């Protein structure tokens, strides 16, 4: 599975191959993914064994055994990076009011 693919697409891939005896996966393109969370979420929720990760085009040099601590660290670091799409504190109340139908 490509780590730079959105979570919905990865979920569709797992559903498509689940019937074929899917036991695990390789997570590729972790060097290209802005966020690791969606791919890790799909792997965890579907209880897939993660065998390897890749972070480049060279095989076997860029093929590595999966390391949970490394992947969690990458996922958590991505959350610390400021994003223009993150709600600011003053925008949260507007979103809640709109969702409640008050606006």
MDTraj code that builds the backbone (N, CA, C; nanometers):
import mdtraj as md
import numpy as np

residues = "UNK UNK UNK UNK UNK UNK UNK UNK UNK UNK UNK UNK UNK UNK UNK UNK UNK UNK UNK UNK UNK UNK UNK UNK UNK UNK UNK UNK UNK UNK UNK UNK UNK UNK UNK UNK UNK UNK UNK UNK UNK UNK UNK UNK UNK UNK UNK UNK UNK UNK UNK UNK UNK UNK UNK UNK UNK UNK UNK UNK UNK UNK UNK UNK UNK UNK UNK UNK UNK UNK UNK UNK UNK UNK UNK UNK UNK UNK UNK UNK UNK UNK UNK UNK UNK UNK UNK UNK UNK UNK UNK UNK UNK UNK UNK UNK UNK UNK UNK UNK UNK UNK UNK".split()
xyz = np.array([
    [0.0839, -0.1164, 0.0000],
    [0.0000, 0.0000, 0.0000],
    [0.0891, 0.1236, 0.0000],
    [0.0487, 0.2235, -0.0757],
    [0.1262, 0.3471, -0.0831],
    [0.0847, 0.4410, 0.0296],
    [0.1793, 0.4807, 0.1116],
    [0.1517, 0.5666, 0.2268],
    [0.1045, 0.7052, 0.1858],
    [0.1308, 0.7455, 0.0628],
    [0.0886, 0.8775, 0.0178],
    [-0.0509, 0.8768, -0.0441],
    [-0.1245, 0.7687, -0.0263],
    [-0.2617, 0.7552, -0.0755],
    [-0.3582, 0.7859, 0.0379],
    [-0.4743, 0.8457, 0.0042],
    [-0.5691, 0.8805, 0.1103],
    [-0.6299, 0.7550, 0.1733],
    [-0.6776, 0.7700, 0.2954],
    [-0.7285, 0.6579, 0.3740],
    [-0.8452, 0.5846, 0.3107],
    [-0.9360, 0.6579, 0.2445],
    [-1.0520, 0.5935, 0.1821],
    [-1.0082, 0.4980, 0.0709],
    [-0.9125, 0.5405, -0.0074],
    [-0.8622, 0.4554, -0.1156],
    [-0.7917, 0.3325, -0.0599],
    [-0.7108, 0.3515, 0.0445],
    [-0.6426, 0.2373, 0.1065],
    [-0.7435, 0.1383, 0.1636],
    [-0.8501, 0.1899, 0.2231],
    [-0.9547, 0.1019, 0.2770],
    [-1.0186, 0.0215, 0.1641],
    [-1.0437, 0.0854, 0.0505],
    [-1.0993, 0.0149, -0.0653],
    [-1.0051, -0.0946, -0.1147],
    [-0.8761, -0.0669, -0.1150],
    [-0.7774, -0.1668, -0.1576],
    [-0.7825, -0.2882, -0.0655],
    [-0.7868, -0.2645, 0.0646],
    [-0.7917, -0.3754, 0.1606],
    [-0.9194, -0.4561, 0.1413],
    [-1.0330, -0.3884, 0.1248],
    [-1.1599, -0.4594, 0.1047],
    [-1.1559, -0.5427, -0.0227],
    [-1.0947, -0.4884, -0.1264],
    [-1.0881, -0.5596, -0.2540],
    [-1.0064, -0.6881, -0.2436],
    [-0.8958, -0.6829, -0.1714],
    [-0.8069, -0.7984, -0.1638],
    [-0.8307, -0.8864, -0.0421],
    [-0.9173, -0.8461, 0.0479],
    [-0.9427, -0.9227, 0.1703],
    [-0.9882, -1.0644, 0.1376],
    [-1.0728, -1.0819, 0.0409],
    [-1.1240, -1.2134, 0.0053],
    [-1.0198, -1.3056, -0.0557],
    [-0.9090, -1.2508, -0.0988],
    [-0.8029, -1.3307, -0.1606],
    [-0.7011, -1.3803, -0.0591],
    [-0.7390, -1.3805, 0.0694],
    [-0.6491, -1.4295, 0.1728],
    [-0.5426, -1.3296, 0.2128],
    [-0.5763, -1.2026, 0.2084],
    [-0.4810, -1.0975, 0.2447],
    [-0.4380, -1.1141, 0.3896],
    [-0.3090, -1.1341, 0.4116],
    [-0.2570, -1.1576, 0.5466],
    [-0.1762, -1.0399, 0.5982],
    [-0.1227, -0.9605, 0.5097],
    [-0.0377, -0.8506, 0.5522],
    [-0.0084, -0.7582, 0.4365],
    [0.0837, -0.6650, 0.4607],
    [0.1117, -0.5668, 0.3569],
    [0.2536, -0.5121, 0.3680],
    [0.2905, -0.4410, 0.2650],
    [0.4130, -0.3615, 0.2607],
    [0.3671, -0.2175, 0.2441],
    [0.4186, -0.1287, 0.3256],
    [0.3828, 0.0128, 0.3176],
    [0.4928, 0.0849, 0.2407],
    [0.4587, 0.1308, 0.1219],
    [0.5582, 0.1962, 0.0364],
    [0.5421, 0.3476, 0.0406],
    [0.6412, 0.4166, -0.0105],
    [0.6408, 0.5618, -0.0283],
    [0.6247, 0.6403, 0.1016],
    [0.6781, 0.5883, 0.2122],
    [0.6647, 0.6629, 0.3378],
    [0.7426, 0.7940, 0.3321],
    [0.8399, 0.8030, 0.2433],
    [0.9147, 0.9277, 0.2270],
    [0.8346, 1.0332, 0.1514],
    [0.7298, 0.9931, 0.0802],
    [0.6478, 1.0857, 0.0028],
    [0.5197, 1.1253, 0.0748],
    [0.4854, 1.0574, 0.1822],
    [0.3591, 1.0824, 0.2520],
    [0.3695, 1.2041, 0.3428],
    [0.2723, 1.2935, 0.3327],
    [0.2666, 1.4094, 0.4211],
    [0.2292, 1.3646, 0.5612],
    [0.1387, 1.2671, 0.5700],
    [0.0937, 1.2154, 0.6992],
    [0.0939, 1.0630, 0.6953],
    [0.1400, 1.0015, 0.8033],
    [0.1427, 0.8554, 0.8135],
    [0.0131, 0.8003, 0.8730],
    [-0.0617, 0.8851, 0.9408],
    [-0.1799, 0.8405, 1.0141],
    [-0.2807, 0.7602, 0.9346],
    [-0.3252, 0.8083, 0.8173],
    [-0.4267, 0.7329, 0.7434],
    [-0.3832, 0.5913, 0.7064],
    [-0.2613, 0.5750, 0.6601],
    [-0.2169, 0.4405, 0.6216],
    [-0.2029, 0.3506, 0.7437],
    [-0.1506, 0.4037, 0.8529],
    [-0.1388, 0.3233, 0.9753],
    [-0.2760, 0.2883, 1.0305],
    [-0.3701, 0.3811, 1.0211],
    [-0.5065, 0.3554, 1.0677],
    [-0.5689, 0.2380, 0.9927],
    [-0.5550, 0.2370, 0.8619],
    [-0.6111, 0.1282, 0.7807],
    [-0.5460, -0.0050, 0.8172],
    [-0.4157, -0.0049, 0.8344],
    [-0.3442, -0.1282, 0.8698],
    [-0.3893, -0.1798, 1.0061],
    [-0.3997, -0.0906, 1.1036],
    [-0.4379, -0.1308, 1.2395],
    [-0.5829, -0.1769, 1.2446],
    [-0.6742, -0.0979, 1.1868],
    [-0.8165, -0.1346, 1.1928],
    [-0.8460, -0.2665, 1.1227],
    [-0.7718, -0.2958, 1.0178],
    [-0.7935, -0.4211, 0.9447],
    [-0.7058, -0.5347, 0.9947],
    [-0.6317, -0.5078, 1.1015],
    [-0.5476, -0.6082, 1.1666],
    [-0.4536, -0.6783, 1.0691],
    [-0.3917, -0.5963, 0.9848],
    [-0.2959, -0.6499, 0.8891],
    [-0.1570, -0.6519, 0.9502],
    [-0.0812, -0.7506, 0.9152],
    [0.0584, -0.7552, 0.9567],
    [0.1364, -0.6685, 0.8584],
    [0.2139, -0.5763, 0.9123],
    [0.2977, -0.4904, 0.8292],
    [0.4362, -0.5530, 0.8233],
    [0.4715, -0.6037, 0.7072],
    [0.5979, -0.6747, 0.6917],
    [0.7152, -0.5801, 0.6679],
    [0.6991, -0.4899, 0.5735],
    [0.8089, -0.4009, 0.5352],
    [0.7572, -0.2609, 0.5057],
    [0.8485, -0.1644, 0.5078],
    [0.8213, -0.0288, 0.4610],
    [0.9299, 0.0074, 0.3597],
    [0.8947, 0.0960, 0.2676],
    [0.9940, 0.1449, 0.1721],
    [0.9980, 0.2966, 0.1778],
    [1.1169, 0.3509, 0.1592],
    [1.1316, 0.4965, 0.1623],
    [1.2184, 0.5460, 0.0474],
    [1.2031, 0.4843, -0.0661],
    [1.2791, 0.5259, -0.1834],
    [1.2601, 0.4280, -0.2975],
    [1.3289, 0.4533, -0.4059],
    [1.3124, 0.3748, -0.5280],
    [1.4072, 0.2555, -0.5381],
    [1.5097, 0.2525, -0.4544],
    [1.6116, 0.1476, -0.4668],
    [1.5744, 0.0243, -0.3840],
    [1.5675, -0.0878, -0.4524],
    [1.5419, -0.2147, -0.3841],
    [1.6658, -0.3004, -0.4059],
    [1.7207, -0.3564, -0.3041],
    [1.6697, -0.3741, -0.1683],
    [1.7136, -0.2659, -0.0693],
    [1.7930, -0.1672, -0.1127],
    [1.8476, -0.0692, -0.0181],
    [1.7401, 0.0079, 0.0586],
    [1.6277, 0.0388, -0.0044],
    [1.5233, 0.1194, 0.0591],
    [1.4087, 0.0364, 0.1159],
    [1.4251, -0.0939, 0.1218],
    [1.3256, -0.1841, 0.1799],
    [1.3698, -0.2177, 0.3216],
    [1.2827, -0.1891, 0.4199],
    [1.3193, -0.2070, 0.5607],
    [1.2116, -0.2860, 0.6344],
    [1.2520, -0.3626, 0.7329],
    [1.1545, -0.4282, 0.8207],
    [1.0739, -0.3208, 0.8914],
    [0.9465, -0.3470, 0.9102],
    [0.8592, -0.2493, 0.9761],
    [0.9040, -0.2293, 1.1204],
    [0.9072, -0.1049, 1.1646],
    [0.9472, -0.0697, 1.3002],
    [0.8375, 0.0180, 1.3589],
    [0.7601, -0.0362, 1.4531],
    [0.6448, 0.0347, 1.5087],
    [0.6834, 0.1681, 1.5710],
    [0.7903, 0.1712, 1.6480],
    [0.8310, 0.2955, 1.7151],
    [0.8636, 0.4046, 1.6130],
    [0.9321, 0.3682, 1.5061],
    [0.9667, 0.4643, 1.4016],
    [0.8409, 0.5196, 1.3347],
    [0.7462, 0.4309, 1.3014],
    [0.6248, 0.4743, 1.2327],
    [0.5372, 0.5620, 1.3214],
    [0.5245, 0.5273, 1.4478],
    [0.4461, 0.6099, 1.5402],
    [0.5118, 0.7464, 1.5556],
    [0.6437, 0.7493, 1.5662],
    [0.7153, 0.8764, 1.5772],
    [0.6893, 0.9638, 1.4549],
    [0.6957, 0.9060, 1.3366],
    [0.6678, 0.9829, 1.2130],
    [0.5251, 1.0340, 1.2112],
    [0.4302, 0.9513, 1.2544],
    [0.2898, 0.9930, 1.2553],
    [0.2675, 1.1076, 1.3534],
    [0.3289, 1.1004, 1.4691],
    [0.3107, 1.2053, 1.5696],
    [0.3827, 1.3341, 1.5297],
    [0.4954, 1.3248, 1.4653],
    [0.5673, 1.4445, 1.4194],
    [0.4863, 1.5219, 1.3177],
    [0.4165, 1.4517, 1.2322],
    [0.3367, 1.5178, 1.1289],
    [0.2298, 1.6059, 1.1916],
    [0.1774, 1.5680, 1.3071],
    [0.0746, 1.6478, 1.3735],
    [0.1314, 1.7776, 1.4281],
    [0.2592, 1.7835, 1.4534],
    [0.3205, 1.9029, 1.5096],
    [0.3497, 2.0084, 1.4033],
    [0.3441, 1.9712, 1.2780],
    [0.3725, 2.0648, 1.1702],
    [0.2496, 2.1519, 1.1473],
    [0.2683, 2.2832, 1.1468],
    [0.1571, 2.3758, 1.1262],
    [0.0988, 2.3565, 0.9867],
    [-0.0326, 2.3599, 0.9792],
    [-0.1013, 2.3429, 0.8525],
    [-0.1990, 2.4582, 0.8326],
    [-0.2103, 2.5110, 0.7124],
    [-0.3084, 2.6167, 0.6878],
    [-0.4516, 2.5648, 0.6955],
    [-0.4697, 2.4330, 0.7013],
    [-0.6022, 2.3741, 0.7046],
    [-0.6486, 2.3393, 0.8452],
    [-0.5692, 2.3691, 0.9459],
    [-0.6040, 2.3414, 1.0844],
    [-0.6918, 2.4533, 1.1381],
    [-0.8006, 2.4158, 1.2056],
    [-0.8883, 2.5170, 1.2645],
    [-0.8162, 2.5925, 1.3750],
    [-0.8351, 2.7229, 1.3764],
    [-0.7833, 2.8058, 1.4841],
    [-0.8859, 2.8064, 1.5968],
    [-0.8454, 2.8466, 1.7157],
    [-0.9329, 2.8433, 1.8333],
    [-1.0616, 2.9221, 1.8106],
    [-1.0538, 3.0396, 1.7493],
    [-1.1735, 3.1217, 1.7287],
    [-1.2645, 3.0662, 1.6192],
    [-1.2149, 2.9778, 1.5350],
    [-1.2961, 2.9182, 1.4297],
    [-1.3755, 2.7974, 1.4790],
    [-1.3330, 2.7373, 1.5876],
    [-1.3994, 2.6174, 1.6389],
    [-1.5435, 2.6466, 1.6790],
    [-1.5688, 2.7577, 1.7475],
    [-1.7055, 2.7894, 1.7907],
    [-1.7962, 2.8148, 1.6708],
    [-1.7432, 2.8729, 1.5651],
    [-1.8224, 2.8955, 1.4437],
    [-1.8610, 2.7619, 1.3813],
    [-1.7680, 2.6694, 1.3751],
    [-1.7962, 2.5369, 1.3192],
    [-1.9001, 2.4625, 1.4023],
    [-1.8889, 2.4709, 1.5345],
    [-1.9846, 2.4036, 1.6222],
    [-2.1231, 2.4646, 1.6078],
    [-2.1312, 2.5967, 1.5973],
    [-2.2606, 2.6634, 1.5803],
    [-2.3239, 2.6250, 1.4470],
    [-2.2447, 2.6180, 1.3432],
    [-2.2960, 2.5795, 1.2118],
    [-2.3458, 2.4360, 1.2123],
    [-2.2725, 2.3481, 1.2791],
    [-2.3125, 2.2078, 1.2848],
    [-2.4410, 2.1902, 1.3654],
    [-2.4602, 2.2748, 1.4655],
    [-2.5812, 2.2675, 1.5475],
    [-2.7000, 2.3329, 1.4785],
    [-2.6761, 2.4001, 1.3647],
    [-2.7842, 2.4647, 1.2920],
    [-2.8160, 2.6044, 1.3413],
    [-2.7279, 2.6632, 1.4171],
    [-2.7512, 2.7965, 1.4724],
    [-2.7129, 2.9065, 1.3753],
    [-2.6454, 2.8738, 1.2701],
    [-2.6048, 2.9749, 1.1711],
    [-2.6807, 2.9561, 1.0427],
])
top = md.Topology()
chain = top.add_chain()
for i, resn in enumerate(residues, 1):
    res = top.add_residue(resn, chain, resSeq=i)
    for name in ("N", "CA", "C"):
        top.add_atom(name, md.element.get_by_symbol(name[0]), res)
traj = md.Trajectory(xyz[None], top)
